[in-house]
Every structure is written in C-alpha cells, then in structure tokens.
Amino acid sequence: MKASDIKKGLVIEVDGASVVVNEVQVQTASSRSGNTLYKVRGRNVVTRQKIQAVFKGDEVVQIVAFERRPVQFLYQDAEGYTFMDRETFEQHSFEPDALEAERSYLTDGLEGVYALVVDGSAVGIELPATVVLEVLDCSPAMKGASASARNKPATTNTGLVVQVPEYLAAGDRIKVNTATGEFMSRV
C-alpha cells in the first residue's frame, strides 16, 4: 500500500515494529519537484511506545494484518479503560494514555466501538463516526440567537470542550464528529 493511503486506525510496519496509526498529517511540497510528505504518529503494539514516522506519498508501506472486533465500553478505573468483546465476552484493558485521543468520546452504553486486534491482543479502538454527548457547562443561551450566529465553548459530560452555537444551553444533547471533534447538531 502507498503512504498516501494511510488512515487513522490502520496497523502498519515501521522499522520492523507493528504500529497503530493515531494521526496522519499531510505536508504538501511547495515546489514542483517536491514530494508530498505523510507524517504518521502512532503507538508500538508491543511496547506501547509513541512512534513518529515520515513517508513520501509514493513510498510503499507494509500493512500488518489485524482484526476488527465489536466491543462494549465497560468501565474506567485507575488502571485504565476496560472493554468487553460482544461475541466472546473476553475483556480488553487499555492504559489511560493508550486512548489519549479517544477517551473524550467514551460514554456508558456507546454503540459501534471496535477493538483492533493484532495476534490475539487488542492494540487500540475505533470509535463510531459520531457520538452523542450532553452539555454540562456553557454560557447562558441567548434569546434570539440564530443557528448561524457566533459560537461559544461548551464542556460535555466527558470533559470534551466543543464550540457550539449560542442557542445551546447546559443539559442539551449534541452530536459530535469523532474524527474532528466538531459540533454537528443538537439531538
């Protein structure tokens, strides 16, 4: 597979190690002869160490075979986050920093979550495209504010801060895009 096809959630081989991709940044060349660079940030499957790598757009990257298993978020404690496989009832645990980007979207009863399993061990999770969160705190709703008016910061029940339209108030439920962290709509 070419580096230009790398996406978040894939497991690739970097310097002989399996790495779960957490983030991909595209850096376009400013000159005609320059190559587009793909900066990949991820976590080593075995050591859990953070890894950064840079690939040229036409460079070939080896994909590691992995399995997507449907899981349910069970609980969070001092050791981390625990999920249960919906088919085998096996439990998978992750350290808090292993789910750094995903933890702001985890709520009780969240549907559509998948564990990425490599060689029998869970190495990461894949969130649904959107989640519904409750607004816990924001400045008061303004009378007469329209949907296209200015935005204000709102803190959700998971601690995520999202820019929302001025007409929303504490207690409202909102749909948030898990890829961008942006407000999509009121539920």
C-alpha positions as CSV (number, residue, x, y, z in Angstrom):
1,M,0.0,0.0,0.0
2,K,1.2,3.5,-0.7
3,A,1.8,6.0,2.1
4,S,-0.8,8.3,0.6
5,D,-3.5,5.6,1.6
6,I,-2.5,5.5,5.3
7,K,-5.5,6.3,7.5
8,K,-6.1,6.6,11.3
9,G,-6.7,3.2,12.8
10,L,-4.6,1.1,10.5
11,V,-1.7,-1.1,11.8
12,I,1.4,-0.6,9.7
13,E,5.0,-1.8,10.0
14,V,7.6,0.8,10.9
15,D,11.3,-0.3,11.3
16,G,10.2,-3.9,11.9
17,A,7.6,-3.0,14.6
18,S,3.8,-3.0,14.3
19,V,2.4,0.5,14.9
20,V,-1.2,1.6,15.3
21,V,-1.8,4.8,13.4
22,N,-3.3,7.5,15.7
23,E,-2.8,10.6,13.5
24,V,-1.8,11.4,9.9
25,Q,-0.7,14.8,8.8
26,V,-0.2,15.7,5.1
27,Q,2.5,18.2,4.3
28,T,2.3,19.4,0.7
29,A,5.5,20.3,-1.1
30,S,5.9,24.0,-2.0
31,S,8.0,23.3,-5.1
32,R,7.1,21.4,-8.3
33,S,9.7,18.7,-7.8
34,G,9.0,18.2,-4.1
35,N,7.2,15.2,-2.7
36,T,4.1,15.3,-0.5
37,L,5.1,14.0,3.0
38,Y,2.8,12.0,5.3
39,K,3.7,12.4,8.9
40,V,2.4,9.4,10.9
41,R,2.0,9.3,14.7
42,G,1.2,6.1,16.4
43,R,1.9,3.6,19.1
44,N,4.0,0.5,19.1
45,V,1.7,-2.6,19.5
46,V,4.1,-4.4,21.8
47,T,5.9,-1.7,23.9
48,R,3.1,0.9,23.8
49,Q,5.8,3.5,23.0
50,K,4.8,6.5,20.9
51,I,6.3,6.5,17.4
52,Q,6.6,9.1,14.7
53,A,7.5,8.4,11.1
54,V,7.6,10.3,7.8
55,F,6.8,8.8,4.4
56,K,6.8,10.2,0.9
57,G,3.5,9.9,-1.0
58,D,4.6,7.1,-3.4
59,E,6.6,5.2,-0.7
60,V,5.3,1.6,-0.1
61,V,4.2,0.9,3.4
62,Q,3.6,-2.7,4.8
63,I,0.2,-3.2,6.5
64,V,0.0,-5.6,9.4
65,A,-3.0,-8.0,9.4
66,F,-5.5,-7.0,12.2
67,E,-9.0,-7.9,13.1
68,R,-11.9,-5.5,14.0
69,R,-13.9,-6.9,16.9
70,P,-17.1,-5.3,18.2
71,V,-16.7,-4.3,21.8
72,Q,-18.6,-2.5,24.5
73,F,-17.1,0.0,26.9
74,L,-17.5,-1.4,30.4
75,Y,-15.7,1.0,32.9
76,Q,-12.8,3.3,33.6
77,D,-10.7,3.0,36.8
78,A,-7.2,3.9,37.9
79,E,-5.5,1.3,35.7
80,G,-7.3,2.4,32.6
81,Y,-10.2,1.6,30.3
82,T,-11.9,-1.9,30.0
83,F,-13.9,-3.1,27.1
84,M,-15.7,-6.4,26.5
85,D,-15.8,-8.3,23.2
86,R,-19.5,-8.5,22.3
87,E,-19.1,-12.0,20.8
88,T,-16.6,-13.9,23.0
89,F,-17.1,-11.8,26.2
90,E,-13.3,-11.5,26.5
91,Q,-12.2,-8.3,28.3
92,H,-9.6,-5.9,26.8
93,S,-7.9,-3.3,29.0
94,F,-6.0,-0.2,27.9
95,E,-3.8,2.2,29.8
96,P,-5.2,5.8,30.1
97,D,-2.5,7.2,27.7
98,A,-3.1,4.5,25.1
99,L,-6.6,6.0,24.5
100,E,-5.5,9.6,24.7
101,A,-7.4,10.8,21.7
102,E,-10.5,8.5,22.1
103,R,-11.3,8.9,25.8
104,S,-13.2,12.2,25.4
105,Y,-15.8,10.4,23.4
106,L,-16.3,7.3,25.6
107,T,-19.7,7.2,27.4
108,D,-21.6,4.3,29.0
109,G,-23.5,2.3,26.5
110,L,-21.7,3.7,23.5
111,E,-22.5,1.6,20.4
112,G,-20.4,1.0,17.3
113,V,-17.0,0.7,19.0
114,Y,-14.5,-1.8,17.6
115,A,-11.2,-3.2,19.1
116,L,-8.3,-3.5,16.7
117,V,-6.8,-7.0,17.5
118,V,-3.3,-8.0,16.3
119,D,-2.0,-11.5,17.2
120,G,-4.8,-12.0,19.8
121,S,-4.2,-8.8,21.7
122,A,-6.2,-5.6,21.5
123,V,-4.0,-2.7,20.4
124,G,-6.5,0.1,20.0
125,I,-10.1,1.1,19.5
126,E,-12.1,2.5,16.6
127,L,-14.9,4.9,17.5
128,P,-18.2,5.4,15.6
129,A,-18.2,8.4,13.2
130,T,-20.4,10.4,15.6
131,V,-21.3,10.3,19.3
132,V,-24.0,12.0,21.4
133,L,-22.7,13.9,24.4
134,E,-24.5,16.1,27.0
135,V,-23.6,19.7,27.5
136,L,-22.7,20.2,31.2
137,D,-21.5,23.8,31.2
138,C,-21.6,26.7,28.9
139,S,-22.5,30.4,29.0
140,P,-26.3,31.0,29.1
141,A,-28.3,30.6,25.9
142,M,-29.1,33.9,24.2
143,K,-32.7,34.8,23.2
144,G,-33.0,35.4,19.5
145,A,-29.6,33.7,18.7
146,S,-29.8,32.0,15.3
147,A,-28.2,28.8,14.2
148,S,-25.7,30.7,12.0
149,A,-24.7,33.1,14.8
150,R,-21.4,33.1,16.8
151,N,-20.2,30.0,18.6
152,K,-19.3,29.6,22.3
153,P,-17.3,26.9,24.1
154,A,-19.3,24.1,25.9
155,T,-18.0,21.4,28.2
156,T,-19.6,18.0,27.7
157,N,-20.1,15.2,30.2
158,T,-16.8,13.5,29.1
159,G,-14.8,16.7,29.6
160,L,-14.5,17.5,25.9
161,V,-14.8,21.2,25.1
162,V,-16.7,21.8,21.8
163,Q,-17.5,25.1,20.0
164,V,-21.4,25.2,19.8
165,P,-23.9,27.7,18.6
166,E,-25.1,30.4,21.1
167,Y,-28.6,29.0,21.3
168,L,-27.5,25.8,23.1
169,A,-27.7,25.6,26.9
170,A,-26.5,23.2,29.7
171,G,-28.5,20.0,29.6
172,D,-28.8,19.9,25.8
173,R,-27.6,16.8,24.0
174,I,-25.3,17.3,21.0
175,K,-23.9,15.1,18.2
176,V,-20.1,15.4,17.8
177,N,-17.9,14.2,15.0
178,T,-15.2,11.9,16.5
179,A,-12.7,12.5,13.7
180,T,-12.7,16.3,14.0
181,G,-14.2,16.9,17.5
182,E,-16.6,19.4,16.0
183,F,-20.3,20.0,16.8
184,M,-22.7,18.6,14.2
185,S,-26.2,19.1,15.5
186,R,-28.5,19.1,18.6
187,V,-30.2,15.8,19.4
